[in-house]
Each structure stands twice: as structure tokens, then as C-alpha cells.
Amino acid sequence: MTIQTVFMTLYWAWIASETLLQLVTPTLRKHGKVQDRGSLIVLLIVIFASFWAAMAYGETHPHNMLGGAPWLRIAAVAMLAGGLAVRWTAVLTLGTSFSTNVAIHATQTLQTKGLYRWVRHPSYTGMLIIFAAVGVYERNWLSLGILLIFPTSALLYRIHVEEIALTDAFGSEYIAYSKATRRLIPGIY
């Protein structure tokens, strides 16, 4: 099996899982307090456009990252697998509380265990690793930049919206948790 086959298998597994999450997990207004503020639509559009632009550019322009070193594709596969593991672990940890739109269920509790001990938004950390993996796989600095700058900006807006909803729902408990735990990168941010 080639590196390209492994990468593409993982990539399409990610696309399939994200599609499934969009179909299965959105919270309807009758089941919870939806506070999305359009962040899901912004996120989906920015991610789709960024992936399209970065991959199209990376496949039609020189591999200028570290001289186009072939080992970068191996690193990208490892990064992609790691990002998927983080994303899926975070989603599974939340269980029925996970929703693709920003919504709080009436019976939801604040999750502070597992990956949530180290960061408040580990599913987004996983997504950022996935974005970086695709950029590294393309071995092009502009592709990497596109995949990090634009989706990260959309994720930061999404995080802002989520944190308002979580503070409204959990009050001082969430405020204390947010003071003790970083958003995306343990010990840094």
C-alpha cells in the first residue's frame, strides 16, 4: 500500500465521518437551546473553499516545502492519523452532548474529563491537526498557509460563539474551567 493510498483512505474517512456528523448530530430547537449564530455555515464554507484552493494550488504548483522532501508525505499521514484520533476521541467523549451546531441540551453537563482535561475544544484541535496534515501533504507553503489561516479564523469565531453559550449554560463552573484549561493547545492557547 502506498503513502498516497493510506493518506487518501484517511482523508476520505475524515470526510465521511464529518458528513455523518452533520447528518446525525445537529440539535434541533425542540431538543435544546440552539445558539449557533451562523458559525456552522461560516465554518463549512471556509473549510470547503480552503481545502479546494489549497489542494488545487498544491497539485498544480511546485513542491517548495523543504525542497519537496518525500518524507513530508509520511509525516502528513502520521499527522492526519493523529488529528483524526483527537477529533474522534473528543466527539465520542461528549457522546450525545456533541452537536454540529452550537446547542446546549437541557440535561447536558460540563465535560472536563479525557482530552477535555487539557483543552476546552479538543475536537477543534484535532481539526487543526488535520488541516495542517493536508497542507504538509501538499508540500507547498501557500497550501499550508491557506489551510491554517482561513479555517483557523473560522474556528476561532466558532469557539467564541461556543464559549458564550457554555458560559450562559454553566456560569461560574465554566468560567473556572476556562481559567484552568487552555482553548486548543495544552499550556499555550
Protein Blocks (a to p, Z undefined) as FASTA:
>chain_A
ZZklmmmmmmmmmmmmmmmmmmmmpccfkloccfklommmmmmmmmmmmmmmmmmmmmmc
ccfeghipaklmmmmmmmmmmmmmmmmmmmmmnmmmpcfbdcddfkbccdfehjllmpmb
lmlmmmmmmmmmmmmmnopaklmmmmmmmmmmmmmmmmmmmmmmmmmmnmmmmmmmmmmp
cfklghiZZ
